[in-house]
Amino acid sequence: MTSVMLLPAKAEVARHLERYRAWERLLLAAPADHVVRGNFENTGYTLCVLMGKRCAREAADAAEHYLRDVPARI
């Protein structure tokens, strides 16, 4: 038996990755801001769900790889 993973639309992945990176920059600028931290963590969780990863950093890396991946030509 083989398992098949459905992949999200690249536009959705790009949109969520952009949000994640924006909140990451804001968190680096204001690490004590609880609102910023909460939004950063929420966007990380969303990426985890989209990319099937347990860690936000792994999910962001997977999203970047997925968006760079060029389909093979036949």
Secondary structure, DSSP 4 states (H G I P E B T S, - for coil): -----PPPPHHHHHHHHHHHHHHHHHHHH-TT-HHHHHHHHHHHHHHHHHHT-SSHHHHHHHHHHHHHPPPPP-
